Amino acid sequence: ATANDNCEVTVTQTAGPVSGSEFPLGTTTITFEAEDEAGNISECSFTITVKDSEAPSLNCPENITQPNDADICGAIVSFETPTASDNSGEVEVVQTGGLPSGSEFPVGISTIEFTASDAEGNTATCSFTIEITDDEAPEITQLNDISVNTDEGVCGAMVNFEAPEATDNCDIESVILTEGLEPGSEFPLGNTTVTYTATDSAGNTATSSFKVIVTDNQAPIIANVEAINTTADANTCGAMIEIITPSATDNCSVGMINGARDDSQPLDAEYPVGNTTITWTVTDDNGNEAEPVIQTVTVNDNEIPVIANVEAINTTADADSCGAMIEITAPLASDNCSVGMVNGTRDDSQSLDAEYPVGITTITWTVTDDNGNQAVTVIQTVTVTDNQAPVI
């Protein structure tokens, strides 16, 4: 302060810190006194007000990232209240945004805000984020395998089933078929894998797979075959016959059709006179065997046997007998199959080994083969001549 007086004056500071001192927060009064040589005193004063306009210093924690708690679409998170400092020394820190420490924070990003206030009302804010990630996959029902037989006449089966259900700690976005056929489709023979994938709102996935097993239990069917009736080939006790394999059908695929003769001969071998049966069988590619079909092949023998020519017999009566004892030999006979007994019948109804009387006796030769065919009759004459003179 400066002072004026008619004489010499001295100015002295009588209250408050001297100039250049650190003044405390608030209002400080400074007083000066002027005194002249005569002791007259004059006084003046003024105030110095120091205001706190400096905001506190506030440091928030680092951002927090952590996965969700099990079975919860969020996580319990605890954090420390940030520390603050101020030039005045007195600072109050309060949370002004977000959930308090120890709360369940939802999946996603939450912002936490704190504000520090000093005694003069200066404030500072800081914030950090809490990010909760959903790392938990959905749970999807596991379905059992489905086993069915093929539909009638089809190499597959229509199969219906329900899509599996899915749950999640948060939200299920979708449950879709990612492998295999839709329910209600015709599933082919064999094993088809069906897979459903459940996806939650965070992109986590879970799958459920099962098999649709279609089994072919339908036997193939052999077409009806007609019996074969024929006659034996000439001079043969049988017939060469071209056998045609019957057709067969199946819901899937027919295997090889096999024919087996009851005489164990190959199908293209000669068929003997009489009845030969062929048993037709087929097994499809899945092991199902058809009901056997029996085909009858009948070869008839209509060829008559043949009796060899016989010579007439000419002889003389035995001594002192009006006849002759003759050894008769049956003629030979031949047949394409088998010859039965050759029979000879004398016209005098005597046995063949009886005495043949003087004159002409006829023998009728006949034969019937084993299949009932009778040969053409052959007549043999036996002539006995009497060349003995009487005795007087």
Disulfide bonds with the S-S distance in Angstrom:
Cys60-Cys126 1.76
Cys73-Cys170 1.97
Cys155-Cys252 1.97
Cys237-Cys337 1.97
